[in-house]
Amino acid sequence: MNNEQLQALKEKYVAAGGASPNKQFADHAENAQIWDADGKRMIDFAGGIGVLNLGHRHPRVVEAVKGQLDNLMHTCQTVMPYAPYVQLCEKLSNVVPVRGHGKVFLANTGAEALENAVKIARASTGRSNVICFTGGYHGRTFMTMAMNGKVHPYQTDFGPMPGGVFRAPYPVPYHGVSEEEALRGLEATFKADSAPQHTAAIVIEPVLGEGGFYAASAQFLQKIRSICDEHGIRMIVDEVQSGFGRTGQMFAIEHSGVEPDMVTMAKSMADGMPISAVVGTDTIMDSSGGNSLGGTYTGNPLACAAANAAIDVFEDEDILGKSRALGARLEERFNDWYRRFPHVDNVRRVGAMAAFELVKSRDTHEPDAEMAAAIVGKVKEKGLILLSCGMYGNTLRFLMPVTIENEVLEEGLGLIEEALTEVHG
């Protein structure tokens, strides 16, 4: 079927809230390229929203899934466990930088990982409340929607959110929120909304994902760690988008030297297979009762096989080195655009987690979401998938596979440069 025929089916049968506005339908893909149902080639700078750091269909991941498929598809691991599950937990315990010995719970999605991290924090502290940050994104379940630091489009039309979730400002000096102000805001949250003795967890993204690719400094994250230690609060670090090599380290929190109590992860964990995890200090992870964590499909054998293979690829193919090199190339190109185009502002990156703003004026930093949308639309017409994000919708974020070929990368960047030239006249 072609794009037009598939679009007709989508309009007739797919719920509007879950339907993509894109009228192209992916047919097949390889590394950083996708071909649609009409045979049109697209360069992928979105990576399934950060899921494909190893690229579409990495050969070793595909091989691992095919091999597992010949043996076992499903038992529900709580009924009868299997080797790939426990082997993956061992690997994650060895690579995730939590305090002390790490234990692991596997789930299906990033939102499930966050939900379970909150459950574990409540069980281990006997407290109920959670403090999150403005601009944070944690998922689309009711609890994680309440935790999100951005209302639209996630809470739209869905009524009251669960209680016990409070917010503090995320430090973004570019938008006038210093680290000192953010810490004062957290102290105000303690006084006005959730006293420390009632707070089970502080949940933070070391680099905001949907919120705009702003990074918290090592000093700020260290301060959050010390506040949690002072009050017996669990520090939960959300690495769903920033984890698995995006920032040049396996996890973004490693740039700070901080060891959290729990880390949540998903997306590039298995290079496209649906799986997520909570990794935390063993005594904390064991605080809830038997069979208190689980789900029918959690830690599916095929997804575990993919994740085990993906972690091996990171080590064997120097993916972290490639991430750092990719980030340096992006920064160089972005700085060139900053010099040439007056509406390009605030170039930034942590490893290959890179972004810049489009603004009406660099003097005021006034966001220009319309220009960002225009750029995204123009490059799509030219054959490039690119995403915007941020509280104001004016940030262009770059999530191409770390394994992208040099010539494909340069072709894609060239298309963005063409669009910037057209928009700037």
C-alpha positions in Angstrom: 0.0 0.0 0.0 1.2 3.5 -0.7 1.1 6.6 1.5 -2.2 7.8 0.3 -4.0 4.5 0.9 -2.4 4.2 4.3 -3.4 7.7 5.2 -7.0 6.9 4.4 -6.9 3.9 6.7 -5.4 6.1 9.5 -8.1 8.7 9.2 -10.8 6.1 9.4 -9.5 3.8 12.1 -6.8 5.5 14.2 -7.9 7.6 17.2 -7.2 11.3 16.6 -5.2 11.6 19.9 -2.8 8.9 18.8 -2.6 9.6 15.1 0.6 11.1 13.6 0.2 14.3 11.6 2.8 12.9 9.2 1.3 11.6 6.0 4.3 9.5 5.1 4.5 5.9 6.3 7.8 4.2 7.0 8.4 1.1 5.0 12.0 0.2 5.7 15.0 1.7 7.3 18.8 1.4 7.7 21.0 3.2 10.2 20.1 6.9 9.7 17.8 6.6 6.6 14.2 5.7 6.1 12.2 5.0 3.0 8.4 5.6 3.0 5.6 3.6 1.4 6.1 5.6 -1.9 9.8 4.8 -2.0 10.9 8.3 -0.9 14.2 8.4 1.1 14.3 10.4 4.3 17.4 11.2 6.4 16.5 10.6 10.1 17.7 13.3 12.6 15.0 12.2 15.1 15.9 8.6 15.8 12.4 7.7 16.9 12.8 10.5 19.5 16.1 9.3 20.8 15.4 5.6 20.6 17.9 4.8 17.8 21.3 5.9 19.1 22.7 2.7 17.4 20.7 3.4 14.2 17.8 1.6 12.6 18.3 -2.2 12.6 21.8 -2.4 13.9 23.0 -5.8 12.5 24.0 -7.3 15.9 20.7 -6.3 17.5 18.7 -7.7 14.6 20.7 -10.9 14.9 20.1 -11.2 18.6 16.4 -10.7 18.2 16.2 -13.3 15.4 18.2 -15.8 17.5 16.0 -15.3 20.5 12.8 -15.6 18.4 13.9 -19.2 17.5 13.9 -20.2 21.1 11.3 -18.2 23.2 8.9 -15.3 22.7 7.1 -15.1 26.0 6.4 -16.8 29.3 5.8 -13.8 31.6 9.0 -13.7 33.6 7.1 -13.8 36.9 5.6 -17.2 35.9 8.9 -18.6 34.5 12.0 -16.5 34.1 14.6 -16.9 31.4 18.3 -16.2 30.9 18.1 -12.9 28.9 16.2 -11.2 31.7 18.7 -11.9 34.5 21.7 -11.4 32.1 20.4 -8.0 31.2 19.9 -7.1 34.9 23.6 -8.1 35.6 24.8 -5.9 32.7 22.7 -2.9 33.8 23.9 -3.3 37.4 27.5 -3.1 36.2 27.1 0.0 33.9 24.5 2.2 35.7 26.1 4.6 38.2 23.8 4.2 41.3 25.0 4.3 44.8 26.2 0.9 46.1 25.2 -2.4 44.6 22.5 -2.0 41.9 19.5 -4.1 41.4 17.1 -3.9 38.5 13.4 -4.0 37.6 12.5 -4.2 33.9 9.4 -2.7 32.4 8.1 -1.8 28.9 8.2 2.0 28.6 9.8 5.1 30.1 6.6 6.1 31.8 6.3 2.6 33.4 9.9 3.0 34.7 9.1 6.4 36.3 5.8 5.0 37.8 7.7 2.1 39.4 10.5 4.3 40.6 8.0 6.4 42.5 6.4 3.3 43.9 9.8 2.1 45.1 10.6 5.5 46.6 7.3 5.5 48.5 7.9 2.0 49.8 11.4 2.6 50.9 10.7 5.9 52.7 7.1 5.5 53.9 6.4 8.9 52.4 4.1 10.0 49.6 5.1 13.2 47.8 7.3 13.7 44.8 9.0 16.9 43.7 9.8 17.3 40.0 11.0 20.3 37.9 9.6 22.8 35.5 10.2 21.7 31.9 10.6 18.0 32.8 9.0 15.3 30.8 8.3 11.9 32.3 5.5 10.2 30.4 1.8 10.0 29.5 0.3 7.9 32.2 -1.7 9.8 34.8 1.1 9.8 37.4 3.8 10.8 34.9 1.5 13.5 33.3 1.2 15.0 36.8 5.0 14.9 37.0 5.5 16.6 33.7 6.6 20.2 33.9 4.7 21.2 30.8 0.9 21.1 30.4 0.2 21.1 26.7 -0.3 18.7 24.9 0.0 16.1 27.7 -2.7 17.0 30.2 -5.1 18.5 27.7 -8.8 17.4 28.3 -7.9 14.7 30.8 -9.2 16.3 34.0 -7.6 16.4 37.4 -4.1 14.9 37.8 -3.0 12.7 40.7 -2.0 14.6 43.9 1.2 14.5 45.8 3.3 15.9 42.9 5.0 19.3 43.3 7.4 21.3 41.3 10.5 23.4 41.6 12.2 25.5 38.9 14.8 23.9 36.7 18.0 26.0 36.3 18.1 27.6 32.8 20.2 30.8 33.0 19.4 31.5 29.4 15.7 32.0 30.4 16.6 33.9 33.6 16.6 31.0 36.1 19.9 30.8 37.8 21.0 27.8 39.9 20.7 29.9 43.0 17.1 30.8 42.1 16.3 27.2 41.3 17.6 26.1 44.7 15.6 28.9 46.4 12.6 27.6 44.5 13.1 24.1 45.8 13.4 25.4 49.3 10.1 27.3 48.8 8.5 24.0 47.6 9.6 22.4 50.8 8.1 25.1 52.8 4.9 25.7 50.8 4.0 22.4 49.3 5.9 19.3 50.4 7.9 19.3 53.6 11.1 17.2 53.4 9.7 14.7 55.9 6.8 14.1 53.5 8.8 13.9 50.3 9.7 10.4 49.0 11.7 11.5 46.0 13.1 14.3 43.9 13.0 13.4 40.2 15.2 15.2 37.8 16.4 14.9 34.2 20.2 15.8 34.1 19.5 17.1 30.6 15.9 18.2 29.8 14.6 16.3 26.8 11.2 17.5 25.7 11.9 20.6 27.8 14.6 21.9 25.5 17.9 20.1 25.9 19.1 22.3 28.8 21.6 20.6 31.1 21.8 21.0 34.8 25.4 21.7 36.0 27.4 19.2 38.0 27.3 21.6 40.9 23.5 21.7 40.8 23.1 18.0 40.6 25.6 17.5 43.5 23.5 20.0 45.5 20.4 18.0 44.8 22.2 14.8 46.0 23.3 16.5 49.2 19.7 17.8 49.9 18.3 14.3 49.4 20.9 12.9 51.7 20.2 15.5 54.4 16.5 14.7 54.4 16.4 11.0 53.5 14.8 11.7 50.1 15.4 9.3 47.2 17.2 11.0 44.2 15.7 9.6 41.0 17.4 10.5 37.8 15.4 10.2 34.6 17.7 9.1 31.8 15.0 7.9 29.4 16.2 10.3 26.6 19.7 11.3 27.8 20.8 7.7 28.5 22.7 5.1 26.5 25.4 7.2 24.9 23.5 10.3 23.8 25.7 12.7 25.9 29.1 11.0 25.3 28.8 9.0 28.5 26.6 6.0 29.0 24.4 8.1 31.2 24.3 11.9 31.5 24.6 11.8 35.3 28.1 10.5 34.9 29.3 14.0 33.9 28.5 15.2 37.4 30.0 12.4 39.4 26.7 12.0 41.3 25.5 8.6 42.3 21.6 8.6 42.4 19.5 6.2 44.4 17.6 5.2 41.2 18.0 5.8 37.5 15.2 5.2 35.0 15.9 4.4 31.3 14.3 3.3 28.1 14.5 4.6 24.5 18.0 3.6 23.1 18.3 0.8 25.7 17.4 -1.8 23.1 17.8 0.1 19.8 14.1 0.1 19.0 12.6 -2.8 21.0 10.2 -1.8 23.7 11.9 -2.1 27.1 12.7 0.1 30.1 14.3 -0.3 33.5 14.7 1.1 37.0 18.2 0.5 38.4 18.7 1.4 42.0 20.6 0.7 45.2 19.8 -2.9 46.3 18.3 -2.1 49.7 16.0 0.5 48.1 15.0 -1.7 45.2 14.1 -4.6 47.6 11.9 -2.4 49.9 8.6 -3.3 48.3 7.0 -6.7 48.9 7.1 -9.8 46.7 5.2 -9.5 43.4 4.7 -5.8 44.0 6.4 -4.8 40.8 5.7 -6.4 37.4 3.5 -6.7 34.3 2.7 -9.3 31.8 5.2 -8.2 29.2 7.9 -6.6 31.4 11.4 -7.7 30.3 10.1 -9.6 27.2 12.7 -12.1 26.0 13.1 -10.5 22.6 13.6 -7.0 24.1 16.1 -8.3 26.6 18.0 -10.0 23.8 18.1 -6.7 21.9 19.2 -4.8 25.0 22.0 -7.3 25.8 23.3 -7.0 22.3 23.0 -3.2 22.3 25.1 -2.9 25.5 27.8 -5.1 23.9 27.8 -2.9 20.8 28.4 0.2 23.0 31.7 -1.3 24.2 32.8 -3.1 21.1 32.2 -0.2 18.7 33.3 2.7 20.8 29.8 4.3 20.6 30.7 6.8 23.4 33.7 8.1 21.4 31.5 8.4 18.3 28.9 10.3 20.3 31.5 12.8 21.5 32.9 13.2 18.0 29.4 13.7 16.5 28.7 16.3 19.2 31.8 18.3 18.3 30.9 18.3 14.6 27.4 19.5 15.4 28.7 22.3 17.6 31.1 23.5 14.9 28.3 23.6 12.4 25.9 25.3 14.8 28.4 28.0 15.6 28.8 28.7 11.9 25.1 29.1 11.6 25.1 31.4 14.7 27.6 33.6 12.9 25.7 33.7 9.7 22.0 33.7 10.7 20.9 36.3 13.2 17.9 34.3 14.5 20.1 31.3 15.6 20.9 31.5 19.3 22.0 29.6 22.4 24.0 26.8 20.7 24.5 24.0 23.2 25.3 20.4 23.6 26.3 17.6 26.0 28.0 15.1 23.8 25.7 14.6 20.9 22.6 15.8 22.7 22.7 19.0 20.8 20.3 21.9 20.1 19.9 25.6 19.4 17.2 28.2 19.6 15.4 30.2 17.0 14.6 33.7 18.3 13.1 36.9 17.1 16.0 38.8 18.6 19.2 37.8 20.3 18.9 40.9 22.5 15.7 39.7 24.1 15.9 36.0 23.5 12.2 36.1 22.4 11.3 32.6 21.1 10.3 32.2 17.5 8.2 29.0 17.4 6.8 29.9 14.0 10.3 30.0 12.5 11.2 26.6 14.1 8.1 25.1 12.7 8.9 26.6 9.3 12.4 25.0 9.4 11.0 21.6 10.4 8.5 21.8 7.6 11.0 22.9 4.9 13.5 20.2 5.7 10.8 17.6 5.7 9.9 18.6 2.1 13.6 18.3 1.3 13.9 14.8 2.8 15.0 15.3 6.4 13.2 14.3 9.6 13.9 17.0 12.3 12.2 17.7 15.7 11.5 20.9 17.6 11.0 20.9 21.4 11.1 23.2 24.5 8.7 25.1 26.6 8.3 27.7 23.8 8.5 25.3 20.8 11.5 27.2 19.3 14.3 24.7 20.0 15.6 22.5 17.2 17.0 19.2 18.8 19.2 16.7 17.1 18.8 13.0 17.8 20.2 11.4 14.7 21.8 8.0 15.3 25.3 8.2 16.8 26.3 5.7 14.1 25.2 8.0 11.2 27.5 7.9 8.2 29.6 11.1 7.6 28.1 11.7 4.1 24.5 11.3 5.4 25.2 13.6 8.3 26.6 16.3 6.0 23.7 15.9 3.5 21.2 16.4 6.3 23.0 19.4 7.8 23.2 20.9 4.3 19.4 20.6 4.0 19.0 22.5 7.3 21.4 25.2 6.1 19.4 25.6 2.9 16.2 26.0 5.0 17.8 28.5 7.3 19.0 30.5 4.2 15.5 30.5 2.8 13.8 31.5 6.1 16.3 34.3 6.7 16.0 35.6 3.1 
